[in-house]
Amino acid sequence: MIGGLIPVITFIVVGLMSFAGMDFWAVMILFFPIVVPLSEHFGINLYLAMGSIVSGATFGGHACFFSDQMLMSSASVQIRATDEAVALLPYAVMAAVVTAVLYLIFGFVL
């Protein structure tokens, strides 16, 4: 395994798991004990590895159609959660693609 890929792989896996499930806090709790020692072993910047976990969970929680974030924000503006999720999903995906590319670059640079 190439150590520089750990941040981008972590971001993608955590993002997908947070998107598929509703509790993104639990996903972060599960991934910290796995990714932190792995990144220390491969010499990856610890802050970069932890940031990939948190940003992946934030993306997944924001893009999920039935997450707490989506339900609360749609209730606050009094629209259906699915309407808001469909409107915000393209922007969330664009941000996730840019973030994944940056994690790929920074995984090898830092």
C-alpha angles and dihedrals in degrees: 000000000000110000095214090067094061097089095048094043090048092050093050097044094045091046093051093046092048090047093050095045129043103226106075091169090065091049090055091048090052096048102045095071090048103043101039096060090039092054091046090052093052094040096246119157105269094216090052091052093048091046091054090055095049095042092047091052091047092051093048093047092048096046096043113105095218104033124127091250093054095045094049096046093047091048091050092057093035100238131122115276093231092055091053093044093051090048095049100039097084091052092047091050092049090051090047092052092050090046093050091052091049092049089051091053096042092046089067099033102047 
